[in-house]
Amino acid sequence: MFKDKAIGEAPYKPKIWRRYVADTTVQDRNNVDSFLNHLNSQRPSIRFIMETEHDNKIAFFDTTLSREPDGYLPTSVYRRPTYTDQYLECL
C-alpha cells in the first residue's frame, strides 16, 4: 500500500495521518515541507499538495478544524467564500 511504504521510508514520520478518499490530514508542524517532498518523490503519478492552517484554522472537506491552546480541535461547518446558500428546486 502506498501509505505504508511512503511513511515507512520517510526520514520524518508524522504524528497523525488521516485519509478520506483522496484527502489526507497530517497533524505535525515539524518538517512538513520535507515530508511533502518525500511523498511526491514516491510515485510520479501521485502528486500531493499542501494547505496550512491560518489563524489556527484549516478546512478539511466541509469541516473547519480549529486549534485551541489546550490542543482541543473543535469542528464547524466550512463554507467556501463563494457559497450562496441557494438551492435548486427539484420537480
PyMOL Python script that loads the backbone (N, CA, C, O; Angstrom):
from pymol import cmd

cmd.read_pdbstr("""\
ATOM      1  N   MET A   1       0.843  -1.174   0.000  1.00  0.00           N
ATOM      2  CA  MET A   1       0.000   0.000   0.000  1.00  0.00           C
ATOM      3  C   MET A   1       0.896   1.248   0.000  1.00  0.00           C
ATOM      4  O   MET A   1       1.920   1.279   0.683  1.00  0.00           O
ATOM      5  N   PHE A   2       0.510   2.264  -0.762  1.00  0.00           N
ATOM      6  CA  PHE A   2       1.310   3.479  -0.912  1.00  0.00           C
ATOM      7  C   PHE A   2       1.642   4.119   0.430  1.00  0.00           C
ATOM      8  O   PHE A   2       2.800   4.440   0.697  1.00  0.00           O
ATOM      9  N   LYS A   3       0.630   4.306   1.273  1.00  0.00           N
ATOM     10  CA  LYS A   3       0.830   4.991   2.560  1.00  0.00           C
ATOM     11  C   LYS A   3       1.848   4.268   3.422  1.00  0.00           C
ATOM     12  O   LYS A   3       2.757   4.897   3.963  1.00  0.00           O
ATOM     13  N   ASP A   4       1.711   2.973   3.557  1.00  0.00           N
ATOM     14  CA  ASP A   4       2.620   2.207   4.419  1.00  0.00           C
ATOM     15  C   ASP A   4       4.060   2.324   3.938  1.00  0.00           C
ATOM     16  O   ASP A   4       4.973   2.510   4.744  1.00  0.00           O
ATOM     17  N   LYS A   5       4.267   2.216   2.629  1.00  0.00           N
ATOM     18  CA  LYS A   5       5.618   2.313   2.072  1.00  0.00           C
ATOM     19  C   LYS A   5       6.157   3.732   2.233  1.00  0.00           C
ATOM     20  O   LYS A   5       7.292   3.921   2.670  1.00  0.00           O
ATOM     21  N   ALA A   6       5.349   4.724   1.882  1.00  0.00           N
ATOM     22  CA  ALA A   6       5.812   6.118   1.934  1.00  0.00           C
ATOM     23  C   ALA A   6       6.160   6.544   3.355  1.00  0.00           C
ATOM     24  O   ALA A   6       7.198   7.168   3.578  1.00  0.00           O
ATOM     25  N   ILE A   7       5.313   6.216   4.308  1.00  0.00           N
ATOM     26  CA  ILE A   7       5.590   6.596   5.697  1.00  0.00           C
ATOM     27  C   ILE A   7       6.712   5.745   6.270  1.00  0.00           C
ATOM     28  O   ILE A   7       7.542   6.241   7.031  1.00  0.00           O
ATOM     29  N   GLY A   8       6.743   4.466   5.908  1.00  0.00           N
ATOM     30  CA  GLY A   8       7.795   3.588   6.408  1.00  0.00           C
ATOM     31  C   GLY A   8       9.183   4.016   5.983  1.00  0.00           C
ATOM     32  O   GLY A   8      10.141   3.844   6.737  1.00  0.00           O
ATOM     33  N   GLU A   9       9.308   4.572   4.787  1.00  0.00           N
ATOM     34  CA  GLU A   9      10.605   5.004   4.270  1.00  0.00           C
ATOM     35  C   GLU A   9      10.919   6.463   4.553  1.00  0.00           C
ATOM     36  O   GLU A   9      12.019   6.928   4.259  1.00  0.00           O
ATOM     37  N   ALA A  10       9.967   7.186   5.120  1.00  0.00           N
ATOM     38  CA  ALA A  10      10.167   8.620   5.353  1.00  0.00           C
ATOM     39  C   ALA A  10      11.208   8.855   6.446  1.00  0.00           C
ATOM     40  O   ALA A  10      11.204   8.175   7.472  1.00  0.00           O
ATOM     41  N   PRO A  11      12.105   9.828   6.218  1.00  0.00           N
ATOM     42  CA  PRO A  11      13.070  10.163   7.261  1.00  0.00           C
ATOM     43  C   PRO A  11      12.384  10.829   8.452  1.00  0.00           C
ATOM     44  O   PRO A  11      12.913  10.847   9.564  1.00  0.00           O
ATOM     45  N   TYR A  12      11.213  11.368   8.199  1.00  0.00           N
ATOM     46  CA  TYR A  12      10.404  12.020   9.224  1.00  0.00           C
ATOM     47  C   TYR A  12       9.026  11.392   9.164  1.00  0.00           C
ATOM     48  O   TYR A  12       8.442  11.296   8.084  1.00  0.00           O
ATOM     49  N   LYS A  13       8.498  10.970  10.279  1.00  0.00           N
ATOM     50  CA  LYS A  13       7.186  10.328  10.314  1.00  0.00           C
ATOM     51  C   LYS A  13       6.200  11.217  11.057  1.00  0.00           C
ATOM     52  O   LYS A  13       6.478  11.651  12.175  1.00  0.00           O
ATOM     53  N   PRO A  14       5.043  11.492  10.445  1.00  0.00           N
ATOM     54  CA  PRO A  14       4.060  12.362  11.097  1.00  0.00           C
ATOM     55  C   PRO A  14       3.462  11.716  12.341  1.00  0.00           C
ATOM     56  O   PRO A  14       3.379  10.493  12.445  1.00  0.00           O
ATOM     57  N   LYS A  15       3.050  12.554  13.275  1.00  0.00           N
ATOM     58  CA  LYS A  15       2.414  12.052  14.495  1.00  0.00           C
ATOM     59  C   LYS A  15       1.052  11.449  14.192  1.00  0.00           C
ATOM     60  O   LYS A  15       0.682  10.412  14.743  1.00  0.00           O
ATOM     61  N   ILE A  16       0.303  12.114  13.303  1.00  0.00           N
ATOM     62  CA  ILE A  16      -1.046  11.647  12.939  1.00  0.00           C
ATOM     63  C   ILE A  16      -1.197  11.731  11.426  1.00  0.00           C
ATOM     64  O   ILE A  16      -0.802  12.727  10.821  1.00  0.00           O
ATOM     65  N   TRP A  17      -1.762  10.703  10.810  1.00  0.00           N
ATOM     66  CA  TRP A  17      -2.066  10.687   9.378  1.00  0.00           C
ATOM     67  C   TRP A  17      -3.487  10.180   9.250  1.00  0.00           C
ATOM     68  O   TRP A  17      -3.782   9.062   9.672  1.00  0.00           O
ATOM     69  N   ARG A  18      -4.378  10.981   8.675  1.00  0.00           N
ATOM     70  CA  ARG A  18      -5.766  10.565   8.445  1.00  0.00           C
ATOM     71  C   ARG A  18      -6.076  10.763   6.966  1.00  0.00           C
ATOM     72  O   ARG A  18      -5.669  11.758   6.365  1.00  0.00           O
ATOM     73  N   ARG A  19      -6.796   9.813   6.388  1.00  0.00           N
ATOM     74  CA  ARG A  19      -7.133   9.895   4.973  1.00  0.00           C
ATOM     75  C   ARG A  19      -8.615   9.609   4.784  1.00  0.00           C
ATOM     76  O   ARG A  19      -9.195   8.754   5.453  1.00  0.00           O
ATOM     77  N   TYR A  20      -9.210  10.350   3.853  1.00  0.00           N
ATOM     78  CA  TYR A  20     -10.578  10.076   3.431  1.00  0.00           C
ATOM     79  C   TYR A  20     -10.609  10.267   1.930  1.00  0.00           C
ATOM     80  O   TYR A  20     -10.384  11.379   1.452  1.00  0.00           O
ATOM     81  N   VAL A  21     -10.876   9.233   1.184  1.00  0.00           N
ATOM     82  CA  VAL A  21     -10.873   9.210  -0.269  1.00  0.00           C
ATOM     83  C   VAL A  21      -9.513   9.729  -0.758  1.00  0.00           C
ATOM     84  O   VAL A  21      -8.509   9.029  -0.620  1.00  0.00           O
ATOM     85  N   ALA A  22      -9.462  10.931  -1.321  1.00  0.00           N
ATOM     86  CA  ALA A  22      -8.207  11.442  -1.870  1.00  0.00           C
ATOM     87  C   ALA A  22      -7.580  12.522  -0.994  1.00  0.00           C
ATOM     88  O   ALA A  22      -6.554  13.087  -1.374  1.00  0.00           O
ATOM     89  N   ASP A  23      -8.153  12.822   0.146  1.00  0.00           N
ATOM     90  CA  ASP A  23      -7.606  13.862   1.020  1.00  0.00           C
ATOM     91  C   ASP A  23      -6.988  13.242   2.257  1.00  0.00           C
ATOM     92  O   ASP A  23      -7.488  12.256   2.799  1.00  0.00           O
ATOM     93  N   THR A  24      -5.898  13.837   2.688  1.00  0.00           N
ATOM     94  CA  THR A  24      -5.274  13.398   3.931  1.00  0.00           C
ATOM     95  C   THR A  24      -5.067  14.601   4.822  1.00  0.00           C
ATOM     96  O   THR A  24      -4.979  15.731   4.343  1.00  0.00           O
ATOM     97  N   THR A  25      -4.990  14.362   6.094  1.00  0.00           N
ATOM     98  CA  THR A  25      -4.585  15.407   7.027  1.00  0.00           C
ATOM     99  C   THR A  25      -3.458  14.832   7.870  1.00  0.00           C
ATOM    100  O   THR A  25      -3.538  13.713   8.377  1.00  0.00           O
ATOM    101  N   VAL A  26      -2.419  15.621   8.002  1.00  0.00           N
ATOM    102  CA  VAL A  26      -1.253  15.227   8.790  1.00  0.00           C
ATOM    103  C   VAL A  26      -1.073  16.293   9.849  1.00  0.00           C
ATOM    104  O   VAL A  26      -0.871  17.466   9.533  1.00  0.00           O
ATOM    105  N   GLN A  27      -1.147  15.887  11.102  1.00  0.00           N
ATOM    106  CA  GLN A  27      -1.043  16.866  12.175  1.00  0.00           C
ATOM    107  C   GLN A  27       0.335  16.801  12.809  1.00  0.00           C
ATOM    108  O   GLN A  27       0.599  16.010  13.714  1.00  0.00           O
ATOM    109  N   ASP A  28       1.189  17.653  12.306  1.00  0.00           N
ATOM    110  CA  ASP A  28       2.534  17.786  12.845  1.00  0.00           C
ATOM    111  C   ASP A  28       3.162  18.985  12.147  1.00  0.00           C
ATOM    112  O   ASP A  28       3.164  19.041  10.917  1.00  0.00           O
ATOM    113  N   ARG A  29       3.678  19.916  12.878  1.00  0.00           N
ATOM    114  CA  ARG A  29       4.214  21.137  12.279  1.00  0.00           C
ATOM    115  C   ARG A  29       5.673  21.027  11.871  1.00  0.00           C
ATOM    116  O   ARG A  29       6.181  21.900  11.166  1.00  0.00           O
ATOM    117  N   ASN A  30       6.352  19.984  12.294  1.00  0.00           N
ATOM    118  CA  ASN A  30       7.780  19.854  12.022  1.00  0.00           C
ATOM    119  C   ASN A  30       8.026  19.181  10.680  1.00  0.00           C
ATOM    120  O   ASN A  30       7.385  18.182  10.353  1.00  0.00           O
ATOM    121  N   ASN A  31       8.938  19.718   9.920  1.00  0.00           N
ATOM    122  CA  ASN A  31       9.411  19.092   8.675  1.00  0.00           C
ATOM    123  C   ASN A  31       8.322  18.849   7.637  1.00  0.00           C
ATOM    124  O   ASN A  31       8.436  17.907   6.853  1.00  0.00           O
ATOM    125  N   VAL A  32       7.283  19.654   7.604  1.00  0.00           N
ATOM    126  CA  VAL A  32       6.185  19.397   6.671  1.00  0.00           C
ATOM    127  C   VAL A  32       6.626  19.512   5.214  1.00  0.00           C
ATOM    128  O   VAL A  32       6.169  18.747   4.365  1.00  0.00           O
ATOM    129  N   ASP A  33       7.515  20.467   4.920  1.00  0.00           N
ATOM    130  CA  ASP A  33       7.969  20.613   3.534  1.00  0.00           C
ATOM    131  C   ASP A  33       8.779  19.400   3.083  1.00  0.00           C
ATOM    132  O   ASP A  33       8.595  18.916   1.967  1.00  0.00           O
ATOM    133  N   SER A  34       9.667  18.909   3.932  1.00  0.00           N
ATOM    134  CA  SER A  34      10.462  17.745   3.543  1.00  0.00           C
ATOM    135  C   SER A  34       9.585  16.495   3.445  1.00  0.00           C
ATOM    136  O   SER A  34       9.835  15.632   2.604  1.00  0.00           O
ATOM    137  N   PHE A  35       8.565  16.390   4.291  1.00  0.00           N
ATOM    138  CA  PHE A  35       7.657  15.245   4.207  1.00  0.00           C
ATOM    139  C   PHE A  35       6.847  15.308   2.917  1.00  0.00           C
ATOM    140  O   PHE A  35       6.642  14.284   2.266  1.00  0.00           O
ATOM    141  N   LEU A  36       6.384  16.500   2.540  1.00  0.00           N
ATOM    142  CA  LEU A  36       5.654  16.665   1.277  1.00  0.00           C
ATOM    143  C   LEU A  36       6.545  16.287   0.102  1.00  0.00           C
ATOM    144  O   LEU A  36       6.100  15.580  -0.803  1.00  0.00           O
ATOM    145  N   ASN A  37       7.786  16.740   0.098  1.00  0.00           N
ATOM    146  CA  ASN A  37       8.721  16.385  -0.976  1.00  0.00           C
ATOM    147  C   ASN A  37       8.961  14.880  -1.018  1.00  0.00           C
ATOM    148  O   ASN A  37       9.042  14.288  -2.094  1.00  0.00           O
ATOM    149  N   HIS A  38       9.072  14.270   0.143  1.00  0.00           N
ATOM    150  CA  HIS A  38       9.256  12.811   0.196  1.00  0.00           C
ATOM    151  C   HIS A  38       8.053  12.089  -0.419  1.00  0.00           C
ATOM    152  O   HIS A  38       8.222  11.179  -1.230  1.00  0.00           O
ATOM    153  N   LEU A  39       6.840  12.498  -0.032  1.00  0.00           N
ATOM    154  CA  LEU A  39       5.641  11.855  -0.591  1.00  0.00           C
ATOM    155  C   LEU A  39       5.599  11.993  -2.111  1.00  0.00           C
ATOM    156  O   LEU A  39       5.288  11.034  -2.818  1.00  0.00           O
ATOM    157  N   ASN A  40       5.912  13.190  -2.610  1.00  0.00           N
ATOM    158  CA  ASN A  40       5.851  13.424  -4.052  1.00  0.00           C
ATOM    159  C   ASN A  40       6.972  12.730  -4.813  1.00  0.00           C
ATOM    160  O   ASN A  40       6.904  12.623  -6.037  1.00  0.00           O
ATOM    161  N   SER A  41       7.989  12.261  -4.124  1.00  0.00           N
ATOM    162  CA  SER A  41       9.074  11.547  -4.806  1.00  0.00           C
ATOM    163  C   SER A  41       8.793  10.048  -4.912  1.00  0.00           C
ATOM    164  O   SER A  41       9.543   9.333  -5.577  1.00  0.00           O
ATOM    165  N   GLN A  42       7.745   9.566  -4.280  1.00  0.00           N
ATOM    166  CA  GLN A  42       7.461   8.128  -4.238  1.00  0.00           C
ATOM    167  C   GLN A  42       6.948   7.576  -5.557  1.00  0.00           C
ATOM    168  O   GLN A  42       7.375   6.507  -5.992  1.00  0.00           O
ATOM    169  N   ARG A  43       6.044   8.290  -6.190  1.00  0.00           N
ATOM    170  CA  ARG A  43       5.436   7.806  -7.420  1.00  0.00           C
ATOM    171  C   ARG A  43       5.044   9.013  -8.268  1.00  0.00           C
ATOM    172  O   ARG A  43       4.244   9.836  -7.822  1.00  0.00           O
ATOM    173  N   PRO A  44       5.588   9.139  -9.477  1.00  0.00           N
ATOM    174  CA  PRO A  44       5.320  10.331 -10.300  1.00  0.00           C
ATOM    175  C   PRO A  44       3.840  10.548 -10.618  1.00  0.00           C
ATOM    176  O   PRO A  44       3.423  11.682 -10.853  1.00  0.00           O
ATOM    177  N   SER A  45       3.050   9.486 -10.630  1.00  0.00           N
ATOM    178  CA  SER A  45       1.634   9.633 -10.980  1.00  0.00           C
ATOM    179  C   SER A  45       0.778  10.137  -9.820  1.00  0.00           C
ATOM    180  O   SER A  45      -0.392  10.465 -10.015  1.00  0.00           O
ATOM    181  N   ILE A  46       1.345  10.201  -8.625  1.00  0.00           N
ATOM    182  CA  ILE A  46       0.613  10.685  -7.458  1.00  0.00           C
ATOM    183  C   ILE A  46       1.268  11.976  -6.982  1.00  0.00           C
ATOM    184  O   ILE A  46       2.452  11.984  -6.643  1.00  0.00           O
ATOM    185  N   ARG A  47       0.500  13.075  -6.955  1.00  0.00           N
ATOM    186  CA  ARG A  47       1.025  14.369  -6.518  1.00  0.00           C
ATOM    187  C   ARG A  47       0.221  14.847  -5.327  1.00  0.00           C
ATOM    188  O   ARG A  47      -1.009  14.873  -5.363  1.00  0.00           O
ATOM    189  N   PHE A  48       0.917  15.219  -4.285  1.00  0.00           N
ATOM    190  CA  PHE A  48       0.288  15.789  -3.102  1.00  0.00           C
ATOM    191  C   PHE A  48       0.474  17.297  -3.120  1.00  0.00           C
ATOM    192  O   PHE A  48       1.500  17.798  -3.581  1.00  0.00           O
ATOM    193  N   ILE A  49      -0.516  18.016  -2.620  1.00  0.00           N
ATOM    194  CA  ILE A  49      -0.389  19.448  -2.389  1.00  0.00           C
ATOM    195  C   ILE A  49      -0.639  19.681  -0.906  1.00  0.00           C
ATOM    196  O   ILE A  49      -1.146  18.804  -0.207  1.00  0.00           O
ATOM    197  N   MET A  50      -0.286  20.851  -0.439  1.00  0.00           N
ATOM    198  CA  MET A  50      -0.415  21.093   0.990  1.00  0.00           C
ATOM    199  C   MET A  50      -1.124  22.419   1.239  1.00  0.00           C
ATOM    200  O   MET A  50      -0.836  23.434   0.606  1.00  0.00           O
ATOM    201  N   GLU A  51      -2.047  22.376   2.169  1.00  0.00           N
ATOM    202  CA  GLU A  51      -2.667  23.583   2.690  1.00  0.00           C
ATOM    203  C   GLU A  51      -2.304  23.664   4.158  1.00  0.00           C
ATOM    204  O   GLU A  51      -2.317  22.655   4.862  1.00  0.00           O
ATOM    205  N   THR A  52      -1.982  24.854   4.621  1.00  0.00           N
ATOM    206  CA  THR A  52      -1.626  25.020   6.025  1.00  0.00           C
ATOM    207  C   THR A  52      -2.701  25.837   6.732  1.00  0.00           C
ATOM    208  O   THR A  52      -3.492  26.535   6.098  1.00  0.00           O
ATOM    209  N   GLU A  53      -2.710  25.736   8.027  1.00  0.00           N
ATOM    210  CA  GLU A  53      -3.726  26.452   8.797  1.00  0.00           C
ATOM    211  C   GLU A  53      -3.421  27.949   8.822  1.00  0.00           C
ATOM    212  O   GLU A  53      -2.265  28.368   8.756  1.00  0.00           O
ATOM    213  N   HIS A  54      -4.477  28.732   8.919  1.00  0.00           N
ATOM    214  CA  HIS A  54      -4.390  30.190   9.060  1.00  0.00           C
ATOM    215  C   HIS A  54      -5.271  30.570  10.235  1.00  0.00           C
ATOM    216  O   HIS A  54      -6.407  30.106  10.341  1.00  0.00           O
ATOM    217  N   ASP A  55      -4.755  31.407  11.111  1.00  0.00           N
ATOM    218  CA  ASP A  55      -5.488  31.805  12.319  1.00  0.00           C
ATOM    219  C   ASP A  55      -5.935  30.580  13.118  1.00  0.00           C
ATOM    220  O   ASP A  55      -7.032  30.556  13.677  1.00  0.00           O
ATOM    221  N   ASN A  56      -5.071  29.565  13.164  1.00  0.00           N
ATOM    222  CA  ASN A  56      -5.336  28.325  13.896  1.00  0.00           C
ATOM    223  C   ASN A  56      -6.540  27.563  13.356  1.00  0.00           C
ATOM    224  O   ASN A  56      -7.193  26.832  14.101  1.00  0.00           O
ATOM    225  N   LYS A  57      -6.844  27.727  12.058  1.00  0.00           N
ATOM    226  CA  LYS A  57      -7.967  27.017  11.434  1.00  0.00           C
ATOM    227  C   LYS A  57      -7.528  26.468  10.088  1.00  0.00           C
ATOM    228  O   LYS A  57      -6.687  27.045   9.399  1.00  0.00           O
ATOM    229  N   ILE A  58      -8.132  25.318   9.729  1.00  0.00           N
ATOM    230  CA  ILE A  58      -7.900  24.742   8.406  1.00  0.00           C
ATOM    231  C   ILE A  58      -9.173  24.026   7.959  1.00  0.00           C
ATOM    232  O   ILE A  58      -9.851  23.376   8.755  1.00  0.00           O
ATOM    233  N   ALA A  59      -9.480  24.160   6.676  1.00  0.00           N
ATOM    234  CA  ALA A  59     -10.656  23.494   6.114  1.00  0.00           C
ATOM    235  C   ALA A  59     -10.264  22.096   5.655  1.00  0.00           C
ATOM    236  O   ALA A  59      -9.220  21.913   5.030  1.00  0.00           O
ATOM    237  N   PHE A  60     -11.095  21.119   5.962  1.00  0.00           N
ATOM    238  CA  PHE A  60     -10.901  19.739   5.534  1.00  0.00           C
ATOM    239  C   PHE A  60     -12.267  19.220   5.136  1.00  0.00           C
ATOM    240  O   PHE A  60     -13.131  19.014   5.988  1.00  0.00           O
ATOM    241  N   PHE A  61     -12.465  19.006   3.839  1.00  0.00           N
ATOM    242  CA  PHE A  61     -13.778  18.720   3.268  1.00  0.00           C
ATOM    243  C   PHE A  61     -14.729  19.851   3.626  1.00  0.00           C
ATOM    244  O   PHE A  61     -14.402  21.012   3.382  1.00  0.00           O
ATOM    245  N   ASP A  62     -15.869  19.566   4.182  1.00  0.00           N
ATOM    246  CA  ASP A  62     -16.827  20.613   4.538  1.00  0.00           C
ATOM    247  C   ASP A  62     -16.760  20.940   6.019  1.00  0.00           C
ATOM    248  O   ASP A  62     -17.749  21.364   6.616  1.00  0.00           O
ATOM    249  N   THR A  63     -15.591  20.743   6.608  1.00  0.00           N
ATOM    250  CA  THR A  63     -15.403  20.958   8.032  1.00  0.00           C
ATOM    251  C   THR A  63     -14.239  21.913   8.265  1.00  0.00           C
ATOM    252  O   THR A  63     -13.226  21.847   7.569  1.00  0.00           O
ATOM    253  N   THR A  64     -14.387  22.789   9.233  1.00  0.00           N
ATOM    254  CA  THR A  64     -13.281  23.628   9.665  1.00  0.00           C
ATOM    255  C   THR A  64     -12.774  23.065  10.987  1.00  0.00           C
ATOM    256  O   THR A  64     -13.534  22.911  11.942  1.00  0.00           O
ATOM    257  N   LEU A  65     -11.483  22.761  11.028  1.00  0.00           N
ATOM    258  CA  LEU A  65     -10.847  22.330  12.267  1.00  0.00           C
ATOM    259  C   LEU A  65     -10.169  23.548  12.878  1.00  0.00           C
ATOM    260  O   LEU A  65      -9.416  24.247  12.200  1.00  0.00           O
ATOM    261  N   SER A  66     -10.429  23.800  14.135  1.00  0.00           N
ATOM    262  CA  SER A  66      -9.810  24.917  14.843  1.00  0.00           C
ATOM    263  C   SER A  66      -8.885  24.359  15.908  1.00  0.00           C
ATOM    264  O   SER A  66      -9.202  23.367  16.563  1.00  0.00           O
ATOM    265  N   ARG A  67      -7.740  25.002  16.076  1.00  0.00           N
ATOM    266  CA  ARG A  67      -6.774  24.541  17.082  1.00  0.00           C
ATOM    267  C   ARG A  67      -6.878  25.445  18.307  1.00  0.00           C
ATOM    268  O   ARG A  67      -6.625  26.647  18.225  1.00  0.00           O
ATOM    269  N   GLU A  68      -7.248  24.863  19.432  1.00  0.00           N
ATOM    270  CA  GLU A  68      -7.328  25.590  20.694  1.00  0.00           C
ATOM    271  C   GLU A  68      -5.985  25.505  21.428  1.00  0.00           C
ATOM    272  O   GLU A  68      -5.225  24.563  21.201  1.00  0.00           O
ATOM    273  N   PRO A  69      -5.680  26.468  22.299  1.00  0.00           N
ATOM    274  CA  PRO A  69      -4.401  26.438  23.027  1.00  0.00           C
ATOM    275  C   PRO A  69      -4.177  25.153  23.835  1.00  0.00           C
ATOM    276  O   PRO A  69      -3.035  24.740  24.038  1.00  0.00           O
ATOM    277  N   ASP A  70      -5.258  24.525  24.293  1.00  0.00           N
ATOM    278  CA  ASP A  70      -5.115  23.304  25.092  1.00  0.00           C
ATOM    279  C   ASP A  70      -5.020  22.035  24.226  1.00  0.00           C
ATOM    280  O   ASP A  70      -4.975  20.923  24.752  1.00  0.00           O
ATOM    281  N   GLY A  71      -4.990  22.213  22.889  1.00  0.00           N
ATOM    282  CA  GLY A  71      -4.871  21.074  21.994  1.00  0.00           C
ATOM    283  C   GLY A  71      -6.196  20.541  21.488  1.00  0.00           C
ATOM    284  O   GLY A  71      -6.214  19.691  20.598  1.00  0.00           O
ATOM    285  N   TYR A  72      -7.303  21.017  22.030  1.00  0.00           N
ATOM    286  CA  TYR A  72      -8.630  20.596  21.601  1.00  0.00           C
ATOM    287  C   TYR A  72      -8.856  21.049  20.157  1.00  0.00           C
ATOM    288  O   TYR A  72      -8.438  22.147  19.789  1.00  0.00           O
ATOM    289  N   LEU A  73      -9.508  20.224  19.334  1.00  0.00           N
ATOM    290  CA  LEU A  73      -9.772  20.533  17.933  1.00  0.00           C
ATOM    291  C   LEU A  73     -11.275  20.578  17.660  1.00  0.00           C
ATOM    292  O   LEU A  73     -11.830  19.614  17.132  1.00  0.00           O
ATOM    293  N   PRO A  74     -11.945  21.687  18.011  1.00  0.00           N
ATOM    294  CA  PRO A  74     -13.374  21.768  17.712  1.00  0.00           C
ATOM    295  C   PRO A  74     -13.602  21.873  16.198  1.00  0.00           C
ATOM    296  O   PRO A  74     -12.738  22.347  15.461  1.00  0.00           O
ATOM    297  N   THR A  75     -14.761  21.429  15.758  1.00  0.00           N
ATOM    298  CA  THR A  75     -15.107  21.471  14.339  1.00  0.00           C
ATOM    299  C   THR A  75     -16.345  22.324  14.120  1.00  0.00           C
ATOM    300  O   THR A  75     -17.169  22.503  15.017  1.00  0.00           O
ATOM    301  N   SER A  76     -16.456  22.842  12.908  1.00  0.00           N
ATOM    302  CA  SER A  76     -17.648  23.568  12.488  1.00  0.00           C
ATOM    303  C   SER A  76     -17.821  23.338  10.994  1.00  0.00           C
ATOM    304  O   SER A  76     -16.913  22.845  10.325  1.00  0.00           O
ATOM    305  N   VAL A  77     -18.980  23.695  10.481  1.00  0.00           N
ATOM    306  CA  VAL A  77     -19.244  23.533   9.053  1.00  0.00           C
ATOM    307  C   VAL A  77     -18.437  24.573   8.283  1.00  0.00           C
ATOM    308  O   VAL A  77     -18.427  25.752   8.635  1.00  0.00           O
ATOM    309  N   TYR A  78     -17.760  24.119   7.223  1.00  0.00           N
ATOM    310  CA  TYR A  78     -16.979  25.025   6.373  1.00  0.00           C
ATOM    311  C   TYR A  78     -17.792  25.383   5.143  1.00  0.00           C
ATOM    312  O   TYR A  78     -18.374  24.508   4.502  1.00  0.00           O
ATOM    313  N   ARG A  79     -17.834  26.635   4.819  1.00  0.00           N
ATOM    314  CA  ARG A  79     -18.467  27.109   3.592  1.00  0.00           C
ATOM    315  C   ARG A  79     -17.431  27.872   2.789  1.00  0.00           C
ATOM    316  O   ARG A  79     -16.747  28.746   3.323  1.00  0.00           O
ATOM    317  N   ARG A  80     -17.313  27.549   1.518  1.00  0.00           N
ATOM    318  CA  ARG A  80     -16.383  28.277   0.645  1.00  0.00           C
ATOM    319  C   ARG A  80     -16.814  29.734   0.548  1.00  0.00           C
ATOM    320  O   ARG A  80     -17.988  30.049   0.740  1.00  0.00           O
ATOM    321  N   PRO A  81     -15.874  30.622   0.251  1.00  0.00           N
ATOM    322  CA  PRO A  81     -16.230  32.042   0.114  1.00  0.00           C
ATOM    323  C   PRO A  81     -17.299  32.290  -0.947  1.00  0.00           C
ATOM    324  O   PRO A  81     -18.012  33.291  -0.878  1.00  0.00           O
ATOM    325  N   THR A  82     -17.422  31.392  -1.930  1.00  0.00           N
ATOM    326  CA  THR A  82     -18.421  31.555  -2.992  1.00  0.00           C
ATOM    327  C   THR A  82     -19.774  30.946  -2.636  1.00  0.00           C
ATOM    328  O   THR A  82     -20.694  30.992  -3.452  1.00  0.00           O
ATOM    329  N   TYR A  83     -19.917  30.382  -1.450  1.00  0.00           N
ATOM    330  CA  TYR A  83     -21.166  29.744  -1.027  1.00  0.00           C
ATOM    331  C   TYR A  83     -22.295  30.778  -0.988  1.00  0.00           C
ATOM    332  O   TYR A  83     -22.126  31.854  -0.414  1.00  0.00           O
ATOM    333  N   THR A  84     -23.447  30.461  -1.595  1.00  0.00           N
ATOM    334  CA  THR A  84     -24.565  31.412  -1.693  1.00  0.00           C
ATOM    335  C   THR A  84     -25.778  31.023  -0.864  1.00  0.00           C
ATOM    336  O   THR A  84     -26.711  31.817  -0.743  1.00  0.00           O
ATOM    337  N   ASP A  85     -25.794  29.815  -0.284  1.00  0.00           N
ATOM    338  CA  ASP A  85     -26.916  29.334   0.491  1.00  0.00           C
ATOM    339  C   ASP A  85     -28.187  29.246  -0.376  1.00  0.00           C
ATOM    340  O   ASP A  85     -29.300  29.401   0.128  1.00  0.00           O
ATOM    341  N   GLN A  86     -28.009  28.998  -1.660  1.00  0.00           N
ATOM    342  CA  GLN A  86     -29.131  28.857  -2.572  1.00  0.00           C
ATOM    343  C   GLN A  86     -29.151  27.429  -3.114  1.00  0.00           C
ATOM    344  O   GLN A  86     -28.105  26.832  -3.367  1.00  0.00           O
ATOM    345  N   TYR A  87     -30.341  26.902  -3.285  1.00  0.00           N
ATOM    346  CA  TYR A  87     -30.506  25.551  -3.781  1.00  0.00           C
ATOM    347  C   TYR A  87     -31.450  25.558  -4.959  1.00  0.00           C
ATOM    348  O   TYR A  87     -32.302  26.438  -5.077  1.00  0.00           O
ATOM    349  N   LEU A  88     -31.300  24.563  -5.845  1.00  0.00           N
ATOM    350  CA  LEU A  88     -32.203  24.411  -6.967  1.00  0.00           C
ATOM    351  C   LEU A  88     -33.408  23.603  -6.534  1.00  0.00           C
ATOM    352  O   LEU A  88     -33.277  22.614  -5.813  1.00  0.00           O
ATOM    353  N   GLU A  89     -34.562  24.019  -6.967  1.00  0.00           N
ATOM    354  CA  GLU A  89     -35.763  23.266  -6.660  1.00  0.00           C
ATOM    355  C   GLU A  89     -35.867  22.105  -7.645  1.00  0.00           C
ATOM    356  O   GLU A  89     -35.811  22.301  -8.859  1.00  0.00           O
ATOM    357  N   CYS A  90     -36.015  20.931  -7.126  1.00  0.00           N
ATOM    358  CA  CYS A  90     -36.152  19.731  -7.983  1.00  0.00           C
ATOM    359  C   CYS A  90     -37.631  19.399  -8.094  1.00  0.00           C
ATOM    360  O   CYS A  90     -38.325  19.258  -7.088  1.00  0.00           O
ATOM    361  N   LEU A  91     -38.095  19.278  -9.304  1.00  0.00           N
ATOM    362  CA  LEU A  91     -39.504  18.962  -9.528  1.00  0.00           C
ATOM    363  C   LEU A  91     -39.710  17.513  -9.854  1.00  0.00           C
ATOM    364  O   LEU A  91     -40.843  17.084 -10.071  1.00  0.00           O
TER     365      LEU A  91
END
""", "prot")
cmd.dss("prot")
cmd.show_as("cartoon", "prot")
cmd.util.cbc("prot")
cmd.orient("prot")
